[in-house]
Amino acid sequence: MDVIKLFQVMRVPHLAGVATVITSAVLSAPAPPASAEPCPDVEVVFARGTSEPPGVGMVGQAFVNALQAQAGSKSVVVYPVDYAASSDFSNRLDFVQSVVDGVKNAAAHVEATAANCPNTRIVLGGYSQGAVVSGFATANAVPKDIPADLVQYAWYAPKPMPASIANHVAALVLFGKPSSQFMSDIGAPPIAVGPAYAPKTIEMCVPDDTICNGAPGGGPTFAHITYGSNGMADQAATFAVGRL
């Protein structure tokens, strides 16, 4: 995706939509079938950013490349979280469903890998909207401060992943995750990384990225799209490889 296109889909209304979405982003759906392929040493489960085409996205690919380069003889496979990464802000419920689908798909796949490949070390990650998805996939409870217009859907919220799943996740890597200040400014709770995952989490935030740096009223800046080329993908890979 080119820079102009990315800025078009990264307007403040988009991020406000993301923030609203996360309050219900732990909704559930059936798990995908487990893979019949041999179990790898490492699996990267990564959620791409808004409007990026299916796959792990620009930042995700930079991270995967760096991790593979640093993992030595370990076999590494990649699972792109299957969700729309939608920028359809004109239909709020459809956009909510996009993030909901990402959270449930990420969690379901992590659970399936843990069950079928118990010795595989999982690295969970995401960028921007994908960081919302992967962060909330680790939550140990449904957010309490659900917006009034979404309360009617709260009954659909799933149970968190079983506590034992955390033992299979080596690292959680979040790029450009919307800050607690940003979430507060738009009336949404912060992204809730589960306590079992917090010690193994790294959050990569460019100092000038007002989405993640805690600046009040922050909108998207050029810094928000530099994670794939500014060295932070390599730093995050070093963190993850050190925990495999």
Kinemage of the C-alpha trace (Angstrom):
@kinemage 1
@onewidth
@group {chain A} dominant
@subgroup {mainchain}
@vectorlist {calphas} color= white
{ca met a 1} P 0.000 0.000 0.000
{ca asp a 2} L 1.406 3.420 -0.886
{ca val a 3} L 1.765 6.210 1.678
{ca ile a 4} L -1.062 8.359 0.275
{ca lys a 5} L -3.469 5.445 0.286
{ca leu a 6} L -2.480 4.542 3.833
{ca phe a 7} L -3.078 8.070 5.078
{ca gln a 8} L -6.491 8.009 3.437
{ca val a 9} L -7.493 4.985 5.473
{ca met a 10} L -5.782 6.108 8.679
{ca arg a 11} L -7.899 9.156 9.409
{ca val a 12} L -8.891 9.874 12.988
{ca pro a 13} L -12.452 8.598 12.411
{ca his a 14} L -10.889 5.271 11.488
{ca leu a 15} L -8.920 5.049 14.699
{ca ala a 16} L -11.903 6.167 16.705
{ca gly a 17} L -13.766 3.319 15.097
{ca val a 18} L -10.985 0.951 16.065
{ca ala a 19} L -11.066 2.147 19.636
{ca thr a 20} L -14.806 1.658 19.864
{ca val a 21} L -14.444 -1.752 18.326
{ca ile a 22} L -12.022 -3.034 20.917
{ca thr a 23} L -14.604 -2.876 23.661
{ca ser a 24} L -16.363 -5.794 22.004
{ca ala a 25} L -13.406 -7.289 20.221
{ca val a 26} L -13.373 -10.553 22.125
{ca leu a 27} L -16.427 -11.981 20.419
{ca ser a 28} L -16.217 -15.613 19.465
{ca ala a 29} L -16.694 -18.025 16.583
{ca pro a 30} L -15.825 -21.658 15.833
{ca ala a 31} L -12.130 -22.467 15.678
{ca pro a 32} L -10.572 -23.238 12.313
{ca pro a 33} L -9.562 -26.844 11.662
{ca ala a 34} L -6.107 -27.753 12.859
{ca ser a 35} L -3.382 -27.992 10.252
{ca ala a 36} L -2.227 -31.449 9.170
{ca glu a 37} L 1.252 -30.148 8.342
{ca pro a 38} L 4.253 -31.073 10.523
{ca cys a 39} L 4.621 -28.974 13.637
{ca pro a 40} L 7.181 -26.170 13.301
{ca asp a 41} L 9.506 -24.954 16.004
{ca val a 42} L 7.973 -21.474 15.822
{ca glu a 43} L 4.718 -20.070 14.497
{ca val a 44} L 4.153 -16.351 13.994
{ca val a 45} L 0.476 -15.359 14.240
{ca phe a 46} L 0.239 -11.781 12.974
{ca ala a 47} L -2.660 -9.379 12.324
{ca arg a 48} L -2.117 -6.800 9.581
{ca gly a 49} L -3.142 -3.147 9.654
{ca thr a 50} L -6.236 -1.472 8.215
{ca ser a 51} L -6.906 -1.960 4.497
{ca glu a 52} L -3.756 -3.963 3.893
{ca pro a 53} L -4.369 -6.925 1.562
{ca pro a 54} L -4.649 -10.427 3.051
{ca gly a 55} L -1.407 -11.592 4.563
{ca val a 56} L 0.653 -10.166 7.392
{ca gly a 57} L 1.050 -6.711 5.849
{ca met a 58} L 4.123 -4.546 5.372
{ca val a 59} L 5.117 -4.335 9.033
{ca gly a 60} L 4.282 -7.968 9.661
{ca gln a 61} L 6.446 -9.129 6.769
{ca ala a 62} L 9.395 -7.053 7.953
{ca phe a 63} L 9.014 -8.613 11.396
{ca val a 64} L 8.718 -12.150 10.003
{ca asn a 65} L 11.789 -11.668 7.814
{ca ala a 66} L 13.801 -10.430 10.780
{ca leu a 67} L 12.627 -13.243 13.037
{ca gln a 68} L 13.443 -15.906 10.444
{ca ala a 69} L 16.899 -14.419 9.987
{ca gln a 70} L 17.558 -14.503 13.734
{ca ala a 71} L 15.969 -17.877 14.502
{ca gly a 72} L 18.912 -19.897 13.213
{ca ser a 73} L 18.048 -23.524 12.496
{ca lys a 74} L 14.557 -23.269 13.992
{ca ser a 75} L 11.712 -23.811 11.532
{ca val a 76} L 9.359 -20.828 11.341
{ca val a 77} L 5.887 -20.750 9.792
{ca val a 78} L 3.498 -17.827 9.541
{ca tyr a 79} L -0.258 -17.579 10.080
{ca pro a 80} L -1.832 -14.311 8.891
{ca val a 81} L -4.873 -13.591 11.043
{ca asp a 82} L -7.928 -14.024 8.837
{ca tyr a 83} L -9.997 -10.864 9.129
{ca ala a 84} L -11.132 -8.019 6.919
{ca ala a 85} L -8.944 -5.258 8.427
{ca ser a 86} L -11.838 -3.101 7.297
{ca ser a 87} L -11.891 0.638 6.758
{ca asp a 88} L -15.662 0.716 6.171
{ca phe a 89} L -16.401 3.370 8.750
{ca ser a 90} L -19.783 4.213 7.243
{ca asn a 91} L -21.221 1.006 8.709
{ca arg a 92} L -20.204 0.855 12.335
{ca leu a 93} L -21.455 -2.664 13.021
{ca asp a 94} L -19.700 -4.040 9.961
{ca phe a 95} L -16.487 -2.427 11.124
{ca val a 96} L -16.979 -3.798 14.634
{ca gln a 97} L -17.429 -7.218 13.095
{ca ser a 98} L -14.125 -6.857 11.241
{ca val a 99} L -12.181 -6.473 14.475
{ca val a 100} L -14.305 -9.042 16.276
{ca asp a 101} L -13.522 -11.550 13.546
{ca gly a 102} L -9.831 -10.819 13.885
{ca val a 103} L -9.797 -11.341 17.641
{ca lys a 104} L -11.702 -14.606 17.501
{ca asn a 105} L -9.666 -15.918 14.576
{ca ala a 106} L -6.352 -15.128 16.251
{ca ala a 107} L -7.417 -16.693 19.541
{ca ala a 108} L -8.899 -19.769 17.873
{ca his a 109} L -5.764 -20.375 15.839
{ca val a 110} L -3.480 -19.959 18.841
{ca glu a 111} L -5.599 -22.448 20.780
{ca ala a 112} L -5.541 -24.922 17.877
{ca thr a 113} L -1.767 -24.695 17.545
{ca ala a 114} L -1.293 -25.156 21.286
{ca ala a 115} L -3.502 -28.259 21.223
{ca asn a 116} L -2.100 -29.873 18.087
{ca cys a 117} L 1.525 -28.727 18.249
{ca pro a 118} L 2.201 -28.353 21.975
{ca asn a 119} L 5.947 -27.953 21.496
{ca thr a 120} L 5.599 -25.149 18.954
{ca arg a 121} L 6.458 -21.727 20.337
{ca ile a 122} L 3.915 -19.116 19.258
{ca val a 123} L 4.755 -15.479 18.579
{ca leu a 124} L 1.596 -13.373 18.466
{ca gly a 125} L 1.718 -9.915 16.952
{ca gly a 126} L -0.061 -7.124 15.159
{ca tyr a 127} L 0.240 -3.635 13.739
{ca ser a 128} L -2.170 -0.719 14.343
{ca gln a 129} L -5.668 -2.235 14.050
{ca gly a 130} L -3.892 -5.582 14.128
{ca ala a 131} L -2.307 -4.640 17.458
{ca val a 132} L -5.821 -4.106 18.784
{ca val a 133} L -6.761 -7.565 17.534
{ca ser a 134} L -3.741 -9.383 18.948
{ca gly a 135} L -3.725 -7.434 22.197
{ca phe a 136} L -7.334 -8.215 22.963
{ca ala a 137} L -6.894 -11.850 21.957
{ca thr a 138} L -4.847 -12.203 25.157
{ca ala a 139} L -7.386 -10.487 27.431
{ca asn a 140} L -8.395 -12.433 30.522
{ca ala a 141} L -11.786 -10.715 30.757
{ca val a 142} L -14.292 -8.909 28.578
{ca pro a 143} L -13.877 -5.101 28.813
{ca lys a 144} L -16.409 -3.610 31.205
{ca asp a 145} L -16.838 -0.174 29.644
{ca ile a 146} L -18.698 -1.222 26.513
{ca pro a 147} L -20.315 1.761 24.727
{ca ala a 148} L -24.058 2.026 25.269
{ca asp a 149} L -24.915 1.312 21.657
{ca leu a 150} L -22.972 -1.951 21.768
{ca val a 151} L -24.149 -3.256 25.138
{ca gln a 152} L -26.861 -5.290 23.439
{ca tyr a 153} L -24.127 -7.424 21.867
{ca ala a 154} L -22.199 -8.055 25.094
{ca trp a 155} L -23.883 -11.427 25.595
{ca tyr a 156} L -21.975 -12.679 22.552
{ca ala a 157} L -18.603 -12.121 24.196
{ca pro a 158} L -16.594 -15.347 24.475
{ca lys a 159} L -14.614 -16.734 27.331
{ca pro a 160} L -10.949 -15.721 27.320
{ca met a 161} L -8.409 -18.217 26.075
{ca pro a 162} L -7.660 -20.890 28.693
{ca ala a 163} L -4.951 -19.825 31.119
{ca ser a 164} L -2.726 -22.695 29.976
{ca ile a 165} L -2.456 -21.189 26.484
{ca ala a 166} L -0.132 -18.491 27.788
{ca asn a 167} L 2.524 -21.156 28.328
{ca his a 168} L 2.622 -21.761 24.568
{ca val a 169} L 2.981 -18.088 23.617
{ca ala a 170} L 6.618 -17.048 23.695
{ca ala a 171} L 6.073 -13.378 22.909
{ca leu a 172} L 3.458 -10.768 22.068
{ca val a 173} L 4.702 -8.061 19.695
{ca leu a 174} L 2.589 -4.940 19.107
{ca phe a 175} L 3.515 -2.202 16.632
{ca gly a 176} L 1.850 1.223 16.805
{ca lys a 177} L -0.762 0.139 19.338
{ca pro a 178} L -3.228 2.954 20.171
{ca ser a 179} L -2.256 4.357 23.569
{ca ser a 180} L -4.366 4.443 26.710
{ca gln a 181} L -4.503 8.244 26.371
{ca phe a 182} L -5.770 7.931 22.817
{ca met a 183} L -8.397 5.431 23.929
{ca ser a 184} L -9.453 7.626 26.849
{ca asp a 185} L -9.763 10.667 24.595
{ca ile a 186} L -12.358 8.888 22.503
{ca gly a 187} L -14.218 7.320 25.415
{ca ala a 188} L -12.933 3.757 25.133
{ca pro a 189} L -11.039 1.528 27.565
{ca pro a 190} L -7.385 0.748 26.942
{ca ile a 191} L -6.323 -2.355 25.088
{ca ala a 192} L -6.215 -5.040 27.737
{ca val a 193} L -3.240 -7.365 27.389
{ca gly a 194} L -3.799 -10.267 29.757
{ca pro a 195} L -1.537 -10.345 32.845
{ca ala a 196} L -0.072 -13.716 31.866
{ca tyr a 197} L 1.126 -12.175 28.601
{ca ala a 198} L 2.307 -8.790 29.865
{ca pro a 199} L 5.822 -9.935 30.898
{ca lys a 200} L 6.393 -11.368 27.420
{ca thr a 201} L 5.045 -8.322 25.548
{ca ile a 202} L 6.979 -5.677 23.646
{ca glu a 203} L 5.256 -2.557 22.328
{ca met a 204} L 7.053 -0.762 19.536
{ca cys a 205} L 6.132 2.921 19.327
{ca val a 206} L 7.980 5.532 17.282
{ca pro a 207} L 8.377 8.654 19.480
{ca asp a 208} L 6.557 10.863 16.958
{ca asp a 209} L 3.692 8.411 16.417
{ca thr a 210} L 0.830 10.222 18.137
{ca ile a 211} L -1.400 7.165 17.934
{ca cys a 212} L 0.749 5.235 20.380
{ca asn a 213} L 2.907 7.812 22.203
{ca gly a 214} L 0.221 9.085 24.575
{ca ala a 215} L -0.258 12.505 22.999
{ca pro a 216} L -3.770 13.826 23.730
{ca gly a 217} L -5.950 14.148 20.680
{ca gly a 218} L -3.356 12.417 18.534
{ca gly a 219} L -4.123 11.732 14.896
{ca pro a 220} L -2.036 9.701 12.461
{ca thr a 221} L 1.396 10.984 11.520
{ca phe a 222} L 3.958 9.749 9.021
{ca ala a 223} L 5.758 8.025 11.894
{ca his a 224} L 2.874 5.568 12.186
{ca ile a 225} L 3.801 3.926 8.897
{ca thr a 226} L 7.551 3.586 9.437
{ca tyr a 227} L 7.703 0.405 11.528
{ca gly a 228} L 8.634 -1.776 8.589
{ca ser a 229} L 11.719 0.269 7.747
{ca asn a 230} L 12.968 1.984 10.916
{ca gly a 231} L 14.698 -0.966 12.580
{ca met a 232} L 11.939 -1.697 15.079
{ca ala a 233} L 10.962 -4.920 13.301
{ca asp a 234} L 14.499 -6.176 13.956
{ca gln a 235} L 14.344 -5.066 17.596
{ca ala a 236} L 11.032 -6.841 18.085
{ca ala a 237} L 12.395 -9.985 16.438
{ca thr a 238} L 15.376 -9.981 18.789
{ca phe a 239} L 12.978 -9.737 21.730
{ca ala a 240} L 10.859 -12.624 20.435
{ca val a 241} L 13.770 -14.896 19.514
{ca gly a 242} L 15.222 -14.401 22.984
{ca arg a 243} L 12.065 -15.944 24.426
{ca leu a 244} L 11.668 -18.954 22.152
